Amino acid sequence: MITLKKVLVPTDFSEASKVAIKYARNFASAYHGSVHVLHVLPDASVTPWAFGVEPEVMGLSSAEREKRWKERAAEQMRQLFSEAERKDLELNLTTVVGHPVQQILQYATEQEVDLIVMGTHGRSTEGPNIGQNFPWEPPIGSVAERVVRGAPCPVLSVRNPEHEFVTP
């Protein structure tokens, strides 16, 4: 029997990620499991341009810029779920700094997740959109593809628009 007690959803706040969250909610509800939402920020000390050029962060240290971006990401993750969902679902909202593929695989391994649900939008310029000023793009190749290759558990890749197989 398959049990999905821990479902991980990496998010870059794109529409494809929001579709993945919809799937994760349904799996977690059906199996009485938890939803782990993970957002990965690039390391500001390694790639300072990753945070865009915003007047309010100009002149701040890498640590302070990172702190502000983590706060923004945390708020955006909370907004992905209604108040009722935050009460009904067991949610774990996490923001880390590093390389997306490495951080996703590390989190999945450490937390012993049963399923990773990822949105994919192919090779587009959509990318992450924290504050719409997040020009960083993962180097060469799809994050979803590399996660599938290295994941310690099954990975479900969903596209936007999604195939609706879940009935309300």
Residue frames as qw, qx, qy, qz and C-alpha x, y, z in Angstrom:
[[0.000, 0.889, 0.459, 0.000, 0.00, 0.00, 0.00],
 [0.387, 0.428, -0.018, 0.817, 1.22, 3.48, -0.84],
 [0.327, -0.815, -0.386, 0.281, 1.26, 6.04, 1.94],
 [0.369, 0.550, 0.036, 0.748, 2.08, 9.65, 1.32],
 [0.476, -0.708, -0.410, 0.323, 2.59, 11.14, 4.77],
 [0.262, -0.688, 0.109, 0.668, 5.07, 13.83, 3.69],
 [0.580, 0.642, 0.391, 0.313, 4.62, 15.66, 0.41],
 [0.372, -0.493, 0.113, 0.778, 7.28, 18.18, -0.63],
 [0.443, 0.801, 0.358, 0.185, 6.48, 21.03, -2.99],
 [0.445, -0.237, 0.101, 0.858, 9.40, 23.19, -4.07],
 [0.242, 0.864, 0.441, -0.022, 8.11, 26.60, -5.10],
 [0.388, -0.007, 0.145, 0.910, 9.41, 29.52, -7.07],
 [0.195, 0.533, 0.406, -0.717, 5.97, 31.19, -6.80],
 [0.169, 0.145, -0.605, -0.765, 5.27, 30.67, -10.51],
 [0.739, 0.036, -0.043, -0.671, 1.88, 29.54, -11.79],
 [0.726, 0.171, -0.662, -0.075, 3.32, 26.05, -12.34],
 [0.203, 0.145, -0.777, 0.578, 4.33, 25.92, -8.66],
 [0.466, -0.034, 0.323, -0.823, 0.85, 26.96, -7.60],
 [0.813, 0.098, -0.374, -0.435, -0.59, 24.07, -9.62],
 [0.544, 0.178, -0.778, 0.259, 1.84, 21.70, -7.87],
 [0.127, -0.131, 0.616, -0.767, 0.62, 22.99, -4.50],
 [0.712, -0.001, -0.030, -0.702, -2.94, 22.15, -5.51],
 [0.796, 0.126, -0.583, -0.100, -1.90, 18.55, -6.17],
 [0.325, 0.207, -0.740, 0.551, 0.09, 18.37, -2.92],
 [0.423, -0.161, 0.351, -0.820, -2.90, 19.63, -0.91],
 [0.840, 0.026, -0.202, -0.504, -5.05, 16.86, -2.33],
 [0.701, 0.178, -0.670, 0.169, -2.48, 14.14, -1.70],
 [0.098, 0.217, -0.658, 0.715, -1.90, 15.34, 1.87],
 [0.588, -0.108, 0.202, -0.776, -5.64, 15.48, 2.54],
 [0.855, 0.086, -0.381, -0.340, -6.30, 12.05, 1.05],
 [0.757, 0.089, -0.582, 0.284, -3.50, 10.41, 3.05],
 [0.551, -0.824, -0.131, -0.031, -3.77, 12.58, 6.19],
 [0.769, 0.005, -0.046, 0.638, -0.22, 13.74, 5.61],
 [0.222, -0.788, -0.048, 0.572, 1.73, 16.97, 5.72],
 [0.571, 0.756, 0.137, 0.289, 2.68, 19.44, 3.01],
 [0.552, -0.516, 0.123, 0.644, 6.24, 20.74, 3.03],
 [0.448, 0.871, 0.142, 0.144, 6.66, 23.88, 0.93],
 [0.665, -0.392, 0.172, 0.612, 10.28, 24.74, 0.15],
 [0.390, 0.918, 0.025, 0.071, 11.60, 27.91, -1.45],
 [0.778, -0.186, 0.102, 0.592, 15.27, 28.18, -2.34],
 [0.106, 0.983, -0.058, -0.139, 16.97, 31.56, -2.52],
 [0.756, 0.442, -0.210, 0.434, 20.31, 31.96, -4.25],
 [0.640, -0.479, -0.190, 0.571, 23.24, 32.88, -2.01],
 [0.141, 0.985, 0.101, 0.023, 23.54, 36.69, -2.11],
 [0.400, -0.758, 0.410, 0.311, 27.23, 36.55, -1.23],
 [0.567, -0.047, 0.696, 0.438, 27.93, 34.36, -4.29],
 [0.208, 0.442, 0.611, 0.623, 25.44, 35.90, -6.74],
 [0.049, -0.385, -0.375, 0.842, 24.63, 39.41, -5.48],
 [0.254, 0.094, -0.381, -0.884, 22.70, 40.25, -8.67],
 [0.184, -0.263, -0.938, -0.130, 20.22, 37.44, -7.94],
 [0.057, -0.566, -0.647, 0.508, 18.14, 39.76, -5.80],
 [0.261, 0.784, 0.435, 0.357, 17.62, 42.29, -8.55],
 [0.280, 0.154, -0.134, 0.938, 18.21, 45.98, -8.31],
 [0.300, -0.770, -0.537, -0.172, 15.78, 47.39, -5.80],
 [0.068, 0.718, -0.192, 0.665, 16.28, 50.79, -4.20],
 [0.653, -0.652, 0.116, -0.367, 15.32, 49.57, -0.71],
 [0.943, -0.264, 0.102, 0.177, 18.08, 46.94, -0.65],
 [0.591, 0.643, -0.180, 0.453, 20.86, 48.86, -2.33],
 [0.048, 0.682, -0.463, 0.564, 23.77, 49.32, 0.04],
 [0.798, -0.440, 0.243, -0.332, 22.63, 46.58, 2.43],
 [0.209, -0.465, 0.859, 0.048, 24.92, 43.73, 3.34],
 [0.440, 0.068, -0.818, -0.365, 24.35, 40.34, 1.73],
 [0.151, -0.203, -0.893, 0.371, 23.06, 39.04, 5.07],
 [0.243, 0.377, 0.375, -0.811, 20.51, 41.85, 5.39],
 [0.471, 0.263, -0.444, -0.715, 19.35, 41.44, 1.76],
 [0.358, -0.013, -0.929, -0.095, 19.01, 37.69, 2.33],
 [0.025, 0.271, 0.751, -0.601, 17.00, 38.32, 5.52],
 [0.390, 0.361, 0.074, -0.844, 14.58, 40.60, 3.64],
 [0.501, 0.203, -0.655, -0.527, 14.14, 38.10, 0.83],
 [0.220, -0.104, -0.952, 0.187, 13.49, 35.31, 3.33],
 [0.202, 0.337, 0.534, -0.749, 10.80, 37.46, 4.97],
 [0.480, 0.336, -0.257, -0.768, 9.19, 38.12, 1.57],
 [0.417, 0.116, -0.863, -0.259, 9.31, 34.44, 0.67],
 [0.040, -0.184, -0.876, 0.443, 7.75, 33.45, 4.01],
 [0.364, 0.379, 0.283, -0.803, 4.89, 35.89, 3.43],
 [0.510, 0.308, -0.507, -0.623, 4.35, 34.65, -0.12],
 [0.286, 0.016, -0.958, -0.004, 4.29, 31.04, 1.10],
 [0.153, 0.284, 0.711, -0.625, 1.67, 31.88, 3.74],
 [0.443, 0.401, -0.013, -0.802, -0.46, 33.49, 1.02],
 [0.315, 0.177, -0.834, -0.416, -0.46, 30.24, -0.97],
 [0.286, -0.301, -0.905, 0.091, -2.84, 28.75, 1.59],
 [0.377, -0.644, -0.247, -0.618, -6.12, 30.02, 2.95],
 [0.295, -0.488, 0.553, -0.608, -6.53, 30.45, 6.69],
 [0.903, -0.099, 0.161, -0.387, -8.73, 27.33, 6.76],
 [0.874, 0.341, -0.325, 0.121, -6.06, 25.31, 4.94],
 [0.208, 0.573, -0.589, 0.531, -3.39, 26.54, 7.35],
 [0.564, -0.351, 0.486, -0.568, -5.55, 25.17, 10.19],
 [0.940, 0.085, 0.118, -0.310, -6.60, 21.92, 8.50],
 [0.848, 0.410, -0.275, 0.192, -3.34, 20.89, 6.84],
 [0.698, -0.580, 0.144, 0.393, -0.10, 20.14, 8.57],
 [0.519, 0.826, -0.038, 0.215, 2.12, 22.71, 6.82],
 [0.665, -0.473, 0.147, 0.560, 5.86, 23.15, 6.95],
 [0.423, 0.893, 0.065, 0.140, 6.96, 26.33, 5.17],
 [0.702, -0.467, 0.207, 0.496, 10.71, 26.59, 4.72],
 [0.454, 0.879, -0.131, 0.062, 13.06, 28.98, 2.94],
 [0.785, -0.374, 0.245, 0.429, 16.70, 28.04, 2.48],
 [0.203, 0.871, -0.325, -0.307, 19.66, 29.52, 0.64],
 [0.506, -0.326, 0.743, 0.294, 21.65, 27.60, -1.94],
 [0.182, 0.183, -0.737, -0.625, 21.41, 25.80, -5.24],
 [0.710, -0.022, 0.024, -0.704, 17.78, 24.77, -5.94],
 [0.829, 0.116, -0.520, -0.170, 18.45, 21.16, -6.98],
 [0.416, 0.207, -0.739, 0.488, 20.89, 20.48, -4.13],
 [0.245, -0.150, 0.486, -0.825, 18.61, 22.05, -1.53],
 [0.779, -0.013, -0.135, -0.612, 15.49, 20.22, -2.76],
 [0.788, 0.125, -0.602, 0.017, 17.27, 16.86, -2.74],
 [0.240, 0.214, -0.692, 0.646, 18.84, 17.52, 0.65],
 [0.466, -0.142, 0.300, -0.820, 15.50, 18.54, 2.16],
 [0.841, 0.028, -0.310, -0.442, 13.73, 15.49, 0.69],
 [0.667, 0.157, -0.686, 0.244, 16.38, 13.19, 2.12],
 [0.097, 0.193, -0.618, 0.756, 16.62, 14.80, 5.56],
 [0.517, -0.042, 0.273, -0.810, 12.85, 15.04, 6.01],
 [0.218, 0.039, 0.973, 0.057, 12.25, 11.58, 4.51],
 [0.520, 0.330, 0.041, -0.786, 9.52, 12.84, 2.21],
 [0.624, 0.175, 0.761, -0.040, 7.35, 10.30, 0.42],
 [0.501, 0.620, 0.508, 0.326, 6.62, 12.35, -2.72],
 [0.174, -0.398, 0.100, 0.895, 7.94, 15.50, -4.38],
 [0.394, 0.729, 0.554, 0.083, 5.38, 17.42, -6.45],
 [0.297, -0.401, 0.198, 0.844, 6.98, 19.98, -8.74],
 [0.485, 0.799, 0.222, -0.278, 5.57, 22.44, -11.17],
 [0.531, -0.139, 0.490, 0.678, 7.37, 22.65, -14.47],
 [0.383, 0.819, 0.179, -0.388, 7.09, 25.31, -17.09],
 [0.808, 0.433, 0.185, 0.353, 9.81, 24.18, -19.44],
 [0.516, -0.111, 0.068, 0.847, 12.53, 26.49, -20.65],
 [0.071, 0.856, 0.401, 0.318, 10.78, 29.83, -20.34],
 [0.253, 0.390, -0.251, 0.849, 11.61, 33.29, -19.11],
 [0.544, -0.678, -0.316, -0.380, 8.81, 33.11, -16.53],
 [0.484, 0.234, -0.605, 0.587, 11.10, 31.95, -13.72],
 [0.350, -0.471, -0.635, 0.501, 10.76, 32.85, -10.08],
 [0.042, 0.651, 0.280, 0.705, 8.85, 36.01, -9.34],
 [0.416, -0.586, -0.456, 0.525, 9.43, 37.24, -5.81],
 [0.061, -0.751, -0.101, 0.649, 8.41, 40.83, -6.17],
 [0.673, 0.713, 0.195, 0.021, 8.71, 40.42, -9.95],
 [0.205, 0.883, -0.417, 0.070, 12.39, 41.42, -9.64],
 [0.724, -0.402, 0.561, 0.021, 14.11, 38.09, -9.39],
 [0.587, 0.660, -0.345, -0.318, 16.15, 37.66, -12.59],
 [0.254, -0.461, 0.850, 0.018, 18.07, 34.59, -11.41],
 [0.876, 0.227, -0.188, -0.381, 17.64, 31.50, -13.55],
 [0.812, -0.351, 0.458, 0.089, 19.05, 28.06, -12.77],
 [0.072, 0.628, -0.638, -0.440, 22.06, 27.20, -14.94],
 [0.350, 0.305, -0.799, -0.382, 21.67, 24.76, -17.82],
 [0.332, -0.146, -0.928, -0.078, 18.83, 22.30, -17.67],
 [0.537, -0.541, -0.295, -0.576, 15.58, 21.96, -15.86],
 [0.250, -0.409, 0.658, -0.581, 15.49, 21.94, -12.07],
 [0.848, -0.028, 0.228, -0.478, 12.59, 19.46, -12.21],
 [0.860, 0.367, -0.354, -0.037, 14.53, 17.14, -14.52],
 [0.340, 0.480, -0.681, 0.437, 17.58, 17.15, -12.25],
 [0.498, -0.302, 0.534, -0.614, 15.43, 16.56, -9.16],
 [0.933, 0.114, -0.035, -0.339, 13.79, 13.56, -10.85],
 [0.722, 0.436, -0.512, 0.162, 17.23, 12.10, -11.58],
 [0.290, 0.357, -0.679, 0.572, 18.50, 12.47, -8.00],
 [0.564, -0.432, 0.114, -0.694, 15.41, 12.21, -5.82],
 [0.039, -0.196, 0.934, -0.297, 15.24, 9.69, -2.99],
 [0.398, 0.370, 0.730, -0.415, 11.49, 9.27, -3.62],
 [0.376, 0.544, 0.654, 0.367, 8.96, 9.51, -6.49],
 [0.041, -0.353, 0.022, 0.935, 8.56, 12.88, -8.19],
 [0.347, 0.675, 0.649, 0.057, 5.36, 14.09, -9.80],
 [0.187, -0.180, 0.222, 0.940, 5.92, 16.84, -12.34],
 [0.258, 0.710, 0.644, -0.122, 2.86, 18.94, -13.18],
 [0.274, 0.183, 0.324, 0.887, 2.35, 21.58, -15.81],
 [0.182, 0.598, 0.390, -0.676, 0.24, 24.67, -16.02],
 [0.690, -0.231, 0.122, -0.675, -2.49, 24.38, -17.21],
 [0.238, -0.250, 0.922, -0.176, -2.87, 21.08, -15.46],
 [0.449, -0.149, -0.788, -0.394, -4.90, 18.01, -16.29],
 [0.481, -0.309, 0.352, -0.741, -7.84, 18.11, -13.90],
 [0.557, -0.069, -0.819, -0.117, -8.30, 14.66, -12.46],
 [0.143, -0.180, -0.724, 0.651, -9.18, 15.78, -8.95],
 [0.213, -0.626, -0.574, -0.483, -12.88, 16.38, -8.43],
 [0.131, -0.482, 0.291, -0.816, -14.01, 19.05, -5.97]]
